Each structure stands twice: as C-alpha cells, then as structure tokens.
Amino acid sequence: MKIKLYNTFSGKKEEFNPIQPNRVSMYICGPTVYSSPHIGNARGPVIFDVLAKLLRMNYELTYVRNITDLDDKIYQAAKDEGTDINSITKRYTDIYQEDMKALGVHKPDVEPRATDHVPQMIEMINKLLTTGHAYVREEHVLFSVDSFPDYGQLSNRQQEDLIPGSRVEIATYKNNPNDFVLWKPSTSDLPGWESPWGFGRPGWHLECSTMAKSYLGETIDIHGGGSDLIFPHHENELAQSMCSHMGKNFCNYWVHHGLVDFKKTKMSKSEGNILLIRDLLSISSGEVVRLALLSTKYRQLINWSEDLILESKKKLDRLYRALQSCPDDNLEGKPSEKVLQALCDDLNTPMALAELFKIAREINSTKDKGKLIVLASNLKASSELMGLLQSTPDQWFKSASNDSLAPEEIEDMIKQRELARSSKNFTEADEIRNRLLRSGVIIEDGFDGTRWRFLD
C-alpha cells in the first residue's frame, strides 16, 4: 500500500517514493537539552514513531533523531543552576529519554549529539567558504543568502518578508540581514573549539545539516520537525546543505507537525502555562497521553486540556474492554486494511482511531468465538501499529485509578486548594488539582470562584 505524505516544500500531498527502492532515510530534529520536555516536545516523537512503524512494514529504515547539547540556552541554564554544562545536558537528556519511553516512543536507530560532530561542521564551513557561499567577518563565519537564489523556497517567503518575528539576529557585520551564523567566537567561560577562524562554536542550523549528512548521506528521504522550525532552522539547513553538496537536493519530503497550545493559549514560559510531560505522567499513563497526541491530525494545532486527557483515558478503557472479552490472550494478526489506509493517507491518525473503535464495537456485538478471536487479533495488531494497547487488559484495569469522590469531598478539596493558593503554596494546590483530575473531575477558576464538574 503506497504511503502519501504532505510535503511542506511542494505544499501538497505526494506519493512517497524513496531514493532507494527498499531503504528509507529519515532525520528528525531532536531536543535541545536544557530543561525538562513539555507536551509540545512530545508530539513530534510520537507522530514520527508511528511513521517509523509504518515505514518498517515495507522498508529498511534508518531513523536519526539528534540531541542538541551545544546551545546558548544550555550554557545559561548551567549558569542559572550553578552547575557545569555536562551535568545539565546529561540530566535533561536522561529525562527526555525516560519521558519518551513512558510515551511508548521507540529510540531512533541513531541518536547523535552535536558536540561529537564539530570537526564535520568545520569541514562543511570550509566547503561553503571555498565555494563562495560564506564569508568571514569580525570573527564570525556567515552564510551568504544572496549566493543561493532559491533561499526562502521551503517557507515560501520572499527575502524581504523573512526577518520580522523570525528569530534572525540583526547584526552590523552581516552583508544581508538574513545571513546566518555558521561559526561564532567563544569566550574562556564558554565551550569552544579551535578552528581556522579562532576559538569558537558552531551555529545551531549547521549542527543538523552535518549530522544528517554523517549518517544518511547528502540527500535524504524525509526530514521532519515542528512547524515552528520551517523558518529559520529548516530553511537554513536546506540552503547550507545544498550549497555544500554542489547543488544536490538535501531532502525529498519535508514533513512538519502542528504545535500544541493550552486552553487556546500558546504554551510559553512567559504565559506560565508550560505542561511538563513529567507532570502529565503523574496524573495519567503515558499511553493516555500518546492517544491524546494522536487524536488530532498531525498537521493541525492541538488545543490541550484536562478534558482531552480524560476523554483519551475513556477511549482506551473502551478498547481494553473489547480486548478483555476475548477468551484467548495469545493474539496474533495483521493490522486492519482500513487502519493501514488511514495511516498511509498522510498519517490520518483520527481516522485510524475511528477504525479501531469500529472493530471494538464489532467485538462487543459478536457471540461467535472464532470471529471474536479474529477481530481481537485485528484490533491488537492495528493498535500496536499506533503504539497503543501495549498492556494486557488485566494490567490496564489493575493499574487504572479507581479514585472516585463524593461531591462533598470534592467541595472540601476545592476549599483546601483555595487555602493553599492564598498561602502561595502552589505545589500543594497543583497536587489537589491533579487528584481531582485523576478522579475525573474538571475544575475551572473564574471571577466568581472555582466551579467543578464531572467529565461526561
């Protein structure tokens, strides 16, 4: 069955045809390890985990997802915490990997670290300088966007439209405001490497270009990441890679997922609404969070809420109950053709989930033991393709919280929470909110006080 993917570069859905008939190369931008990952950081790994499973059904896949352990945010985090940089990167790399495992995300085939590839970055910079695509100015090496006429083709913008709000540094040493840093100087208190341009460190965009080339070659099949990376990160990757590869195409399919907001507000530290994966896992299982992330088409924005978590828990309960009715635990089968069709159609996970619930309804309505086993096997295999139903029904319901509360208990807990908030004991207030959420109770703060309701 042919896979179709929406290609950001062309702006349309295309049939996937890899460079080699039986092999696929896929590079996904991984985390910058300076803090604990939030729910927005989890969407990409979950989506591309499903895509990897789908691809492995028919191809030999090499899946690379990097660790960015070389970044100014890391250095600032180390300074803020009064510790060394290696401690920061190790701690948050470990947390990231543990959180991904809890969400059922398999490790990529290769997980390179930026700090291990600085010599290759220096080599790429030299190529760009030699071919006239880069220049040296005030101890910086910069990519010249004027040397690449197609700059802006991925983000579909004209150069004059690229600067506003785009995280592009404006500097007097640039020939063009859109020129971006390949190498910059470091001071004695910052990490750095000796280079032909002095003691310094590479620019962020260069890291991914180098690691992609090191493990997948000059042209790759699929490059993925969040839609917020299209510009400037992926635009710059494309430009410097093609120019250092003598004009060879860098990537054939650019796949970008939508972002996650919280109650229709963009998640950000300034808004104070960052939802850490660790905090979500304290009130719900990783499988519930995973289903919630798959419940919306991957290119669309997800509006995260407590309702979404509780609804996802109820959906998984329905699937596990259907599986529980099967008398045979040793289920082996193939994924449903309709589930495969949905996933092959640009990873349409909502449609695939709808097909899982159709199978569950068929299971619940049949009394034929033979048909029941076939349907249950079908449900199990289809769900596994999406990273779901990873436990047995007995394990699932045994671990599920049976923490029901009476209305008077809920009112009392809300009063305790209000006291905790008035005393600025926000940790205790959050714990009470999480206890209520585990019990299926939604609370909503307003000008007239706090209201609560059970999830329908």
KESERO-90855 format. One record per residue (C-alpha): residue number from 1; x, y, z. Coordinates in Angstrom, 2 decimals, padded with zeros to 5 digits. Layout:
// KESERO-90855
NUM | X | Y | Z
...
// end
This chain:
// KESERO-90855
1 | 000.00 | 000.00 | 000.00
2 | 001.52 | 003.31 | -001.08
3 | 002.15 | 005.99 | 001.54
4 | 001.19 | 009.60 | 000.86
5 | 002.75 | 012.46 | 002.83
6 | 002.14 | 016.19 | 002.83
7 | 005.38 | 017.75 | 001.60
8 | 005.90 | 021.26 | 003.01
9 | 008.27 | 022.03 | 000.14
10 | 005.66 | 021.47 | -002.57
11 | 002.67 | 022.44 | -000.44
12 | 000.73 | 019.31 | -001.37
13 | 000.22 | 015.65 | -000.55
14 | 002.57 | 013.41 | -002.53
15 | 003.06 | 009.69 | -003.04
16 | 006.15 | 008.59 | -001.15
17 | 008.90 | 007.13 | -003.32
18 | 012.24 | 006.66 | -001.55
19 | 015.62 | 007.26 | -003.18
20 | 016.43 | 003.55 | -002.89
21 | 013.63 | 001.03 | -003.55
22 | 013.88 | -000.83 | -000.23
23 | 015.59 | 001.68 | 002.07
24 | 014.40 | 004.90 | 003.69
25 | 016.39 | 007.62 | 005.44
26 | 014.63 | 009.85 | 007.97
27 | 016.05 | 012.69 | 010.07
28 | 014.04 | 014.37 | 012.83
29 | 015.15 | 017.38 | 014.84
30 | 015.53 | 016.29 | 018.45
31 | 015.58 | 018.18 | 021.76
32 | 017.84 | 020.93 | 022.99
33 | 018.64 | 019.54 | 026.43
34 | 018.48 | 022.47 | 028.84
35 | 015.14 | 021.79 | 030.58
36 | 012.52 | 019.09 | 031.09
37 | 010.45 | 018.42 | 027.96
38 | 006.89 | 019.73 | 027.78
39 | 003.92 | 018.23 | 025.96
40 | 004.71 | 020.19 | 022.80
41 | 008.11 | 018.46 | 022.68
42 | 006.36 | 015.08 | 022.69
43 | 004.13 | 015.50 | 019.66
44 | 006.87 | 015.09 | 017.07
45 | 008.44 | 011.97 | 018.62
46 | 005.01 | 010.29 | 018.89
47 | 003.99 | 011.18 | 015.32
48 | 007.29 | 010.11 | 013.79
49 | 007.27 | 006.95 | 015.90
50 | 004.03 | 005.98 | 014.14
51 | 005.52 | 006.90 | 010.77
52 | 008.61 | 004.80 | 011.55
53 | 006.42 | 001.79 | 012.40
54 | 004.51 | 002.26 | 009.14
55 | 007.67 | 002.56 | 007.06
56 | 009.29 | -000.50 | 008.66
57 | 006.43 | -002.65 | 007.36
58 | 007.83 | -002.36 | 003.82
59 | 011.27 | -000.74 | 004.03
60 | 014.56 | -000.93 | 005.84
61 | 014.54 | 002.35 | 007.74
62 | 017.41 | 004.35 | 009.18
63 | 015.87 | 006.80 | 011.60
64 | 018.09 | 009.55 | 013.04
65 | 016.95 | 011.94 | 015.78
66 | 019.64 | 014.18 | 017.24
67 | 020.42 | 015.57 | 020.67
68 | 021.37 | 019.26 | 020.63
69 | 023.83 | 019.55 | 023.52
70 | 025.53 | 022.67 | 022.15
71 | 023.40 | 025.79 | 022.59
72 | 023.42 | 029.14 | 024.39
73 | 020.27 | 028.15 | 026.32
74 | 022.19 | 025.23 | 027.81
75 | 025.02 | 027.50 | 028.91
76 | 022.54 | 029.90 | 030.52
77 | 020.78 | 027.02 | 032.33
78 | 024.12 | 025.83 | 033.74
79 | 024.88 | 029.37 | 034.92
80 | 021.43 | 029.78 | 036.48
81 | 021.71 | 026.46 | 038.32
82 | 025.33 | 027.00 | 039.33
83 | 026.48 | 023.74 | 037.79
84 | 028.58 | 022.56 | 034.85
85 | 027.30 | 022.19 | 031.31
86 | 027.84 | 018.42 | 031.13
87 | 025.65 | 017.92 | 034.20
88 | 022.86 | 019.92 | 032.56
89 | 022.99 | 018.05 | 029.24
90 | 023.23 | 014.61 | 030.87
91 | 020.38 | 015.27 | 033.29
92 | 017.97 | 016.59 | 030.70
93 | 018.95 | 014.02 | 028.07
94 | 018.15 | 011.28 | 030.59
95 | 014.82 | 012.91 | 031.48
96 | 013.91 | 013.30 | 027.80
97 | 014.68 | 009.65 | 027.06
98 | 012.76 | 008.43 | 030.11
99 | 009.73 | 010.55 | 029.19
100 | 009.76 | 009.31 | 025.58
101 | 009.93 | 005.72 | 026.79
102 | 006.93 | 006.35 | 029.05
103 | 005.01 | 007.56 | 025.97
104 | 005.86 | 004.35 | 024.12
105 | 008.26 | 006.12 | 021.74
106 | 011.00 | 003.80 | 020.49
107 | 014.55 | 005.08 | 020.37
108 | 015.73 | 006.06 | 016.88
109 | 018.34 | 003.94 | 015.13
110 | 020.90 | 006.70 | 015.66
111 | 020.80 | 009.45 | 018.29
112 | 023.86 | 011.64 | 017.58
113 | 025.00 | 014.51 | 019.79
114 | 026.06 | 017.81 | 018.29
115 | 029.25 | 018.03 | 020.38
116 | 030.55 | 014.83 | 018.75
117 | 030.40 | 016.34 | 015.25
118 | 032.24 | 019.66 | 015.48
119 | 035.09 | 018.54 | 013.13
120 | 032.48 | 017.72 | 010.45
121 | 030.90 | 021.14 | 010.99
122 | 034.24 | 022.87 | 010.47
123 | 034.71 | 020.83 | 007.29
124 | 031.30 | 021.94 | 005.95
125 | 032.06 | 025.58 | 006.73
126 | 035.33 | 025.31 | 004.79
127 | 033.42 | 023.97 | 001.77
128 | 030.97 | 026.86 | 001.93
129 | 033.81 | 029.38 | 002.15
130 | 035.68 | 027.77 | -000.74
131 | 032.62 | 027.83 | -002.99
132 | 031.76 | 031.46 | -002.16
133 | 028.63 | 030.71 | -000.13
134 | 030.07 | 032.03 | 003.14
135 | 032.29 | 034.85 | 004.36
136 | 034.29 | 035.78 | 007.47
137 | 033.52 | 039.00 | 009.32
138 | 034.52 | 040.09 | 012.84
139 | 035.46 | 036.55 | 013.97
140 | 032.13 | 035.22 | 012.66
141 | 031.57 | 032.99 | 009.65
142 | 028.25 | 033.71 | 007.96
143 | 026.26 | 032.05 | 005.21
144 | 025.51 | 034.42 | 002.35
145 | 021.86 | 034.01 | 001.40
146 | 022.46 | 036.13 | -001.72
147 | 024.67 | 033.30 | -003.01
148 | 021.66 | 030.94 | -003.01
149 | 018.92 | 032.34 | -005.29
150 | 016.32 | 029.83 | -004.06
151 | 016.58 | 030.92 | -000.42
152 | 013.07 | 031.06 | 001.07
153 | 011.63 | 028.30 | -001.12
154 | 010.80 | 025.97 | 001.80
155 | 008.99 | 028.58 | 003.87
156 | 007.56 | 030.08 | 000.67
157 | 008.59 | 033.63 | 001.56
158 | 010.43 | 036.38 | -000.22
159 | 013.65 | 037.55 | 001.44
160 | 012.20 | 040.92 | 002.39
161 | 009.45 | 039.12 | 004.33
162 | 011.72 | 036.82 | 006.31
163 | 013.09 | 038.99 | 009.10
164 | 010.09 | 040.13 | 011.22
165 | 009.46 | 037.81 | 014.19
166 | 011.72 | 035.11 | 012.80
167 | 014.45 | 034.82 | 015.45
168 | 017.01 | 036.13 | 012.94
169 | 019.76 | 038.15 | 014.61
170 | 020.26 | 041.62 | 013.17
171 | 023.98 | 042.49 | 013.22
172 | 026.15 | 045.15 | 011.60
173 | 028.70 | 042.59 | 010.42
174 | 026.17 | 040.94 | 008.07
175 | 026.12 | 041.72 | 004.35
176 | 022.41 | 040.86 | 004.31
177 | 020.19 | 040.87 | 007.45
178 | 019.09 | 037.31 | 006.53
179 | 022.67 | 035.96 | 006.53
180 | 023.01 | 033.44 | 009.34
181 | 025.86 | 032.35 | 011.59
182 | 027.89 | 029.25 | 010.79
183 | 030.58 | 029.93 | 013.39
184 | 030.85 | 032.45 | 016.22
185 | 033.56 | 033.30 | 018.77
186 | 033.54 | 031.87 | 022.28
187 | 034.94 | 033.38 | 025.46
188 | 037.03 | 031.48 | 028.00
189 | 033.96 | 030.79 | 030.17
190 | 032.00 | 029.20 | 027.30
191 | 032.57 | 025.94 | 025.41
192 | 034.57 | 026.31 | 022.24
193 | 036.79 | 024.59 | 019.71
194 | 039.87 | 025.70 | 017.84
195 | 039.16 | 026.49 | 014.19
196 | 040.72 | 028.39 | 011.26
197 | 038.60 | 031.38 | 012.40
198 | 039.64 | 031.27 | 016.04
199 | 038.30 | 029.74 | 019.25
200 | 034.56 | 029.43 | 018.88
201 | 031.48 | 027.27 | 018.39
202 | 029.11 | 026.43 | 015.51
203 | 025.73 | 027.92 | 014.73
204 | 022.58 | 025.94 | 015.54
205 | 021.47 | 025.30 | 011.95
206 | 024.81 | 023.79 | 010.96
207 | 024.53 | 021.03 | 013.55
208 | 021.58 | 019.23 | 011.93
209 | 022.96 | 019.55 | 008.39
210 | 026.18 | 017.89 | 009.49
211 | 024.59 | 015.09 | 011.49
212 | 022.08 | 014.30 | 008.73
213 | 024.91 | 014.02 | 006.20
214 | 027.09 | 011.93 | 008.55
215 | 024.51 | 009.18 | 008.94
216 | 022.21 | 009.46 | 005.92
217 | 024.23 | 011.00 | 003.10
218 | 023.90 | 014.20 | 001.11
219 | 020.28 | 013.62 | 000.07
220 | 017.73 | 012.17 | 002.49
221 | 014.20 | 010.91 | 002.02
222 | 012.35 | 012.52 | 004.94
223 | 013.18 | 015.43 | 007.22
224 | 010.71 | 016.18 | 009.98
225 | 010.05 | 018.54 | 012.84
226 | 007.59 | 021.06 | 014.21
227 | 006.07 | 023.74 | 012.00
228 | 007.90 | 026.35 | 014.09
229 | 011.18 | 025.03 | 012.65
230 | 010.33 | 025.68 | 008.99
231 | 011.89 | 029.12 | 009.27
232 | 014.62 | 029.83 | 010.02
233 | 016.01 | 026.44 | 011.04
234 | 014.97 | 024.17 | 008.18
235 | 015.24 | 026.91 | 005.59
236 | 018.86 | 027.45 | 006.64
237 | 019.59 | 023.74 | 006.80
238 | 018.37 | 023.34 | 003.23
239 | 020.45 | 026.27 | 001.94
240 | 023.76 | 025.36 | 003.56
241 | 023.38 | 021.65 | 002.79
242 | 022.64 | 022.14 | -000.91
243 | 025.45 | 024.68 | -001.28
244 | 027.98 | 022.40 | 000.42
245 | 026.80 | 019.42 | -001.66
246 | 027.33 | 021.13 | -005.03
247 | 023.62 | 021.81 | -005.51
248 | 022.34 | 018.31 | -004.73
249 | 018.85 | 018.24 | -003.27
250 | 019.02 | 017.97 | 000.51
251 | 015.64 | 016.37 | 001.25
252 | 012.82 | 014.97 | -000.87
253 | 009.98 | 015.13 | 001.69
254 | 009.70 | 017.79 | 004.37
255 | 007.13 | 016.71 | 006.99
256 | 006.05 | 019.16 | 009.70
257 | 003.62 | 018.69 | 012.56
258 | 001.44 | 021.33 | 014.18
259 | 002.04 | 022.76 | 017.62
260 | 000.28 | 022.31 | 020.96
261 | -001.44 | 025.08 | 022.90
262 | -003.15 | 025.02 | 026.28
263 | -006.75 | 026.19 | 026.57
264 | -006.37 | 028.08 | 023.28
265 | -003.29 | 029.95 | 024.52
266 | 000.17 | 029.35 | 023.11
267 | 002.31 | 027.45 | 025.59
268 | 005.28 | 029.54 | 026.72
269 | 007.27 | 030.26 | 029.85
270 | 006.12 | 033.88 | 029.74
271 | 002.48 | 032.71 | 029.91
272 | 003.31 | 030.35 | 032.77
273 | 001.39 | 027.51 | 031.12
274 | 004.14 | 025.05 | 030.21
275 | 002.85 | 021.49 | 030.71
276 | 005.77 | 019.21 | 031.50
277 | 005.47 | 015.60 | 030.38
278 | 006.57 | 014.54 | 033.87
279 | 003.66 | 016.39 | 035.44
280 | 001.20 | 014.84 | 032.98
281 | 002.58 | 011.37 | 033.74
282 | 001.89 | 011.97 | 037.44
283 | -001.84 | 012.13 | 036.70
284 | -002.13 | 009.83 | 033.71
285 | -000.43 | 006.95 | 031.93
286 | 001.91 | 007.52 | 029.01
287 | -000.46 | 005.59 | 026.77
288 | -003.29 | 008.02 | 027.51
289 | -001.04 | 010.98 | 026.68
290 | 000.03 | 009.23 | 023.48
291 | -003.57 | 008.67 | 022.35
292 | -004.37 | 012.31 | 023.13
293 | -001.50 | 013.40 | 020.88
294 | -002.76 | 011.13 | 018.08
295 | -006.38 | 012.25 | 018.35
296 | -005.83 | 015.28 | 016.08
297 | -004.43 | 015.27 | 012.53
298 | -000.71 | 015.78 | 012.89
299 | -000.55 | 018.99 | 010.82
300 | -003.23 | 020.71 | 012.89
301 | -002.89 | 022.57 | 016.18
302 | -003.82 | 020.60 | 019.31
303 | -005.71 | 022.50 | 021.97
304 | -004.62 | 020.69 | 025.13
305 | -006.97 | 020.48 | 028.10
306 | -007.90 | 018.29 | 031.06
307 | -010.93 | 017.13 | 029.06
308 | -008.67 | 015.78 | 026.32
309 | -006.75 | 013.65 | 028.84
310 | -009.87 | 012.26 | 030.48
311 | -011.58 | 011.58 | 027.15
312 | -008.47 | 009.74 | 025.95
313 | -008.49 | 007.62 | 029.11
314 | -012.13 | 006.68 | 028.47
315 | -011.32 | 005.77 | 024.86
316 | -008.52 | 003.45 | 025.93
317 | -010.81 | 001.86 | 028.51
318 | -013.23 | 001.05 | 025.68
319 | -010.51 | -000.58 | 023.59
320 | -009.15 | -002.60 | 026.51
321 | -012.66 | -003.74 | 027.49
322 | -013.22 | -005.00 | 023.96
323 | -009.93 | -006.89 | 024.13
324 | -010.84 | -008.21 | 027.58
325 | -013.89 | -010.01 | 026.18
326 | -011.69 | -012.26 | 024.04
327 | -011.10 | -015.68 | 025.66
328 | -007.66 | -016.07 | 024.05
329 | -004.73 | -013.91 | 025.23
330 | -002.36 | -015.16 | 022.53
331 | -003.49 | -012.82 | 019.77
332 | -001.56 | -012.68 | 016.52
333 | -002.90 | -010.96 | 013.44
334 | -002.38 | -008.27 | 010.85
335 | -003.43 | -004.63 | 011.05
336 | -006.80 | -003.73 | 009.60
337 | -006.69 | -002.67 | 005.96
338 | -008.77 | 000.38 | 006.81
339 | -006.39 | 001.39 | 009.60
340 | -003.49 | 000.99 | 007.17
341 | -005.34 | 003.05 | 004.55
342 | -005.86 | 005.84 | 007.07
343 | -002.22 | 005.90 | 008.18
344 | -000.93 | 005.66 | 004.61
345 | -003.07 | 008.70 | 003.76
346 | -000.74 | 011.28 | 005.33
347 | -000.85 | 009.71 | 008.80
348 | -004.56 | 010.27 | 009.34
349 | -004.49 | 009.08 | 012.96
350 | -008.04 | 010.30 | 013.84
351 | -009.44 | 008.14 | 011.04
352 | -007.26 | 005.22 | 012.14
353 | -008.54 | 005.59 | 015.71
354 | -012.13 | 005.67 | 014.42
355 | -011.47 | 002.33 | 012.70
356 | -010.15 | 000.88 | 015.99
357 | -013.43 | 001.78 | 017.70
358 | -015.40 | 000.19 | 014.84
359 | -013.50 | -003.05 | 015.43
360 | -014.17 | -002.74 | 019.18
361 | -017.90 | -002.35 | 018.53
362 | -017.89 | -005.45 | 016.30
363 | -016.14 | -007.38 | 019.08
364 | -018.76 | -006.28 | 021.60
365 | -021.63 | -007.33 | 019.33
366 | -020.43 | -010.79 | 018.27
367 | -021.04 | -014.07 | 020.07
368 | -019.06 | -016.20 | 017.62
369 | -015.86 | -017.27 | 019.41
370 | -013.90 | -017.77 | 016.19
371 | -014.89 | -014.38 | 014.82
372 | -014.18 | -012.81 | 018.21
373 | -010.58 | -014.06 | 018.17
374 | -010.05 | -012.80 | 014.60
375 | -011.44 | -009.37 | 015.45
376 | -009.46 | -009.12 | 018.69
377 | -006.26 | -010.11 | 016.87
378 | -007.05 | -007.47 | 014.28
379 | -007.61 | -004.83 | 016.98
380 | -004.40 | -005.73 | 018.79
381 | -002.21 | -005.58 | 015.65
382 | -003.83 | -002.36 | 014.43
383 | -003.39 | -000.69 | 017.81
384 | 000.24 | -001.78 | 018.11
385 | 000.96 | -000.02 | 014.82
386 | -000.07 | 003.17 | 016.60
387 | 001.76 | 002.27 | 019.81
388 | -001.46 | 001.54 | 021.72
389 | -002.79 | -001.45 | 023.72
390 | 000.70 | -002.21 | 024.99
391 | -000.61 | -003.82 | 028.20
392 | -002.95 | -006.71 | 028.78
393 | -006.50 | -005.73 | 029.80
394 | -005.89 | -007.09 | 033.31
395 | -002.74 | -005.00 | 033.69
396 | -004.51 | -001.93 | 032.35
397 | -007.52 | -002.04 | 034.65
398 | -005.44 | -003.09 | 037.65
399 | -003.23 | -000.01 | 037.26
400 | -006.14 | 002.33 | 036.47
401 | -007.16 | 004.68 | 039.24
402 | -010.45 | 003.86 | 040.93
403 | -010.34 | 007.08 | 042.89
404 | -013.98 | 008.19 | 042.81
405 | -015.01 | 011.10 | 045.03
406 | -018.30 | 012.19 | 046.53
407 | -019.48 | 015.78 | 045.82
408 | -018.86 | 016.85 | 049.45
409 | -015.29 | 015.51 | 049.21
410 | -014.76 | 017.50 | 046.02
411 | -016.04 | 020.70 | 047.65
412 | -013.73 | 020.14 | 050.63
413 | -010.71 | 019.59 | 048.35
414 | -011.51 | 022.77 | 046.42
415 | -011.53 | 024.71 | 049.72
416 | -008.15 | 023.17 | 050.62
417 | -006.84 | 024.19 | 047.23
418 | -008.06 | 027.77 | 047.67
419 | -006.29 | 027.95 | 051.06
420 | -003.10 | 026.59 | 049.50
421 | -003.25 | 029.17 | 046.69
422 | -003.90 | 032.06 | 049.08
423 | -000.82 | 030.93 | 051.04
424 | 001.12 | 030.76 | 047.75
425 | 001.66 | 027.03 | 048.27
426 | 001.23 | 026.31 | 044.57
427 | 002.78 | 022.85 | 044.80
428 | 000.03 | 021.68 | 047.15
429 | -002.62 | 023.43 | 045.05
430 | -001.38 | 021.60 | 041.94
431 | -001.40 | 018.26 | 043.78
432 | -005.04 | 018.76 | 044.76
433 | -005.97 | 019.71 | 041.19
434 | -004.19 | 016.57 | 039.91
435 | -006.01 | 014.37 | 042.45
436 | -009.33 | 015.76 | 041.24
437 | -008.33 | 015.24 | 037.63
438 | -007.41 | 011.59 | 038.28
439 | -010.91 | 011.17 | 039.68
440 | -012.49 | 012.58 | 036.53
441 | -013.26 | 015.99 | 038.00
442 | -012.66 | 019.15 | 035.97
443 | -012.23 | 022.40 | 037.91
444 | -012.49 | 025.83 | 036.32
445 | -011.33 | 029.02 | 038.04
446 | -013.32 | 032.17 | 037.32
447 | -014.05 | 035.63 | 038.71
448 | -016.91 | 034.19 | 040.77
449 | -014.80 | 031.39 | 042.26
450 | -013.99 | 027.81 | 041.33
451 | -016.55 | 025.57 | 039.66
452 | -016.27 | 021.85 | 039.16
453 | -017.89 | 019.19 | 037.01
454 | -017.50 | 015.52 | 036.21
455 | -016.30 | 014.71 | 032.72
456 | -019.37 | 013.49 | 030.80
// end
